[in-house]
Amino acid sequence: MARPVGQTSTRKDIITVAQDLFAKKGYTATSMDDIRTKMNVSKGTLYYHFKKKEDLFLECVKVASEDWFLEWAEQSKQVKTATDKLYLLGKIYAMDTKNSLSSTIPEFLGAEHFELSAIKKELLDLIKPEYTAFEQVIQEGIENKEFNEGMNKENLVFILYTTLTGLSVAHSVYIEDDNSKVENMFREAIAYFINGIK
């Protein structure tokens, strides 16, 4: 049964507010009460939509990943080569560093007491759209002879994905909030990667 329109809107608003708070404050420092207060809704309303903070966080990751993939699909139409698409991936990741949930995922995994293998599978399913973009670009580059076809595609995808997500997490520690420095760092990472797979 579909949710009434008002409930769907409230759920979306909760997710939007929670994404912002998780990205700014981190998973541990953000409480359900923080979200409820910023939303100006009752506890009953918040807990009707999300029984636990863990559920809300996972839904935030899912929505962010889906939104990221839609944005990627639109922007990637503007570039022709797989090499240019890799640089675009780096640019998108650099722009996302300010409001990204990526840095909160390791914190989330360390903060909650749950069966790690079950939650790991759920998180992998949630980031699948994003990971698929990486697979498509690497495959395109191999097929178009831009990248060395003798290299292991699965390894290349994993290395690229973990490099960009790792930079997203670590940039706040090592680089001040200078957009040009962050964008240059991601661009250099892509250049090193491309140099290694040509």
C-alpha positions in Angstrom: 0.0 0.0 0.0 1.4 3.4 -1.0 2.0 6.1 1.7 -0.3 9.1 1.6 1.3 12.1 -0.1 2.0 14.0 3.1 3.8 11.1 4.7 6.0 10.6 1.6 6.9 14.3 1.7 7.7 14.1 5.4 9.9 11.0 4.9 11.8 12.8 2.1 12.3 15.8 4.2 13.6 13.7 7.1 16.1 12.1 4.8 17.2 15.4 3.4 17.7 16.9 6.9 19.4 13.7 8.2 21.8 13.6 5.2 22.9 17.2 6.0 23.3 16.5 9.7 25.2 13.2 9.2 27.5 14.9 6.6 28.2 17.9 8.9 28.3 16.3 12.3 29.1 12.7 11.6 27.1 9.6 12.4 27.8 9.3 16.1 27.3 13.0 16.9 24.0 13.2 15.2 21.1 12.0 17.3 17.5 11.2 16.3 16.5 14.1 18.5 18.8 16.5 16.5 17.0 15.4 13.4 13.6 15.7 15.0 14.4 19.2 16.4 15.7 20.5 13.0 12.6 19.0 11.3 10.3 20.4 14.0 8.3 17.2 14.1 7.2 15.0 17.0 9.1 11.9 18.1 6.1 9.9 17.0 6.4 11.3 13.4 10.1 10.6 13.2 9.9 7.1 14.6 6.9 6.3 12.4 9.2 6.7 9.4 12.4 5.3 10.9 12.5 3.1 13.9 16.3 3.5 14.5 19.0 5.9 13.6 20.8 3.0 11.7 17.8 2.6 9.4 17.7 6.3 8.7 21.4 6.4 8.0 21.2 3.5 5.6 18.3 5.1 3.8 20.3 8.3 3.5 23.2 6.4 1.9 20.8 4.8 -0.5 19.2 8.0 -1.6 22.6 9.8 -1.9 23.9 6.9 -4.0 20.8 7.0 -6.3 21.0 10.8 -6.6 24.8 10.6 -7.4 24.2 8.0 -10.1 21.4 10.2 -11.7 23.7 13.2 -11.7 26.6 11.1 -13.1 24.4 9.7 -15.9 23.4 13.2 -16.9 26.9 14.7 -16.8 28.7 11.7 -18.4 26.6 12.3 -21.6 28.6 15.5 -22.1 32.0 13.7 -22.5 33.0 11.2 -25.2 36.0 9.2 -24.0 36.4 6.9 -21.0 39.5 8.9 -20.1 37.4 12.1 -20.0 34.8 10.2 -18.0 37.4 9.3 -15.4 38.4 12.9 -15.0 34.7 13.7 -14.7 34.4 11.1 -11.9 37.2 12.8 -10.1 35.6 16.2 -10.5 32.3 15.0 -9.2 33.9 13.3 -6.2 35.9 16.5 -5.5 32.7 18.6 -5.5 30.9 16.1 -3.3 33.5 16.2 -0.5 31.7 19.0 1.3 28.4 17.3 1.7 29.3 13.7 1.3 28.1 10.8 3.5 31.2 8.9 2.4 33.3 10.0 5.4 30.6 8.9 7.8 30.4 5.3 6.6 33.6 4.1 8.4 32.4 5.9 11.5 29.0 4.2 11.2 30.6 0.7 10.8 32.7 1.3 13.9 29.9 2.9 16.0 27.1 0.3 15.7 27.0 -3.1 17.3 25.6 -5.3 14.6 26.5 -8.4 12.5 29.2 -6.8 10.3 28.7 -9.2 7.4 25.0 -8.5 7.2 25.4 -4.7 7.3 28.4 -4.9 4.9 26.2 -6.6 2.3 23.5 -4.0 2.8 26.0 -1.2 2.3 27.4 -2.8 -0.8 23.9 -3.1 -2.3 23.3 0.6 -1.4 26.4 1.8 -3.2 25.9 -0.5 -6.2 24.6 2.3 -8.6 27.8 4.3 -7.9 30.1 1.3 -8.3 28.3 0.4 -11.6 29.4 3.8 -13.1 33.0 2.9 -12.4 32.6 -0.6 -14.0 31.0 1.0 -17.1 33.8 3.5 -17.6 36.6 1.0 -17.1 34.8 -1.5 -19.5 34.3 1.3 -22.1 38.0 2.3 -21.9 39.1 -1.3 -22.4 36.7 -1.8 -25.3 37.9 1.4 -27.0 41.5 0.5 -26.4 42.1 3.6 -24.2 43.1 1.3 -21.3 45.3 -1.8 -21.3 43.0 -4.7 -22.0 45.4 -7.1 -20.2 44.6 -5.7 -16.8 42.0 -7.2 -14.5 38.9 -5.1 -14.8 37.4 -6.0 -11.4 40.7 -5.0 -9.7 40.8 -1.7 -11.7 37.3 -0.8 -10.7 38.0 -1.6 -7.0 41.2 0.4 -7.0 39.6 3.4 -8.6 36.6 3.3 -6.4 38.5 2.9 -3.1 41.0 5.6 -4.2 38.3 8.2 -4.8 36.2 7.3 -1.8 39.3 7.2 0.3 40.3 10.6 -0.8 36.8 11.8 0.0 37.2 10.5 3.5 40.8 11.7 4.1 40.7 15.1 2.4 39.3 16.8 5.4 42.2 15.7 7.6 45.0 16.6 5.1 43.6 19.5 3.0 41.9 22.6 4.2 38.6 23.5 2.6 40.2 25.0 -0.5 38.1 23.9 -3.5 40.9 24.3 -6.0 43.3 22.2 -3.9 40.7 19.5 -3.4 39.8 19.4 -7.1 43.5 19.3 -8.1 44.1 16.4 -5.7 41.3 14.3 -7.3 42.5 15.3 -10.8 46.1 14.2 -10.0 44.8 10.9 -8.6 42.9 10.2 -11.8 46.0 11.2 -13.9 48.1 8.7 -11.9 45.5 6.0 -12.3 45.2 6.6 -16.1 49.0 6.6 -16.5 49.1 3.2 -14.8 46.4 1.6 -17.0 47.4 2.9 -20.5 
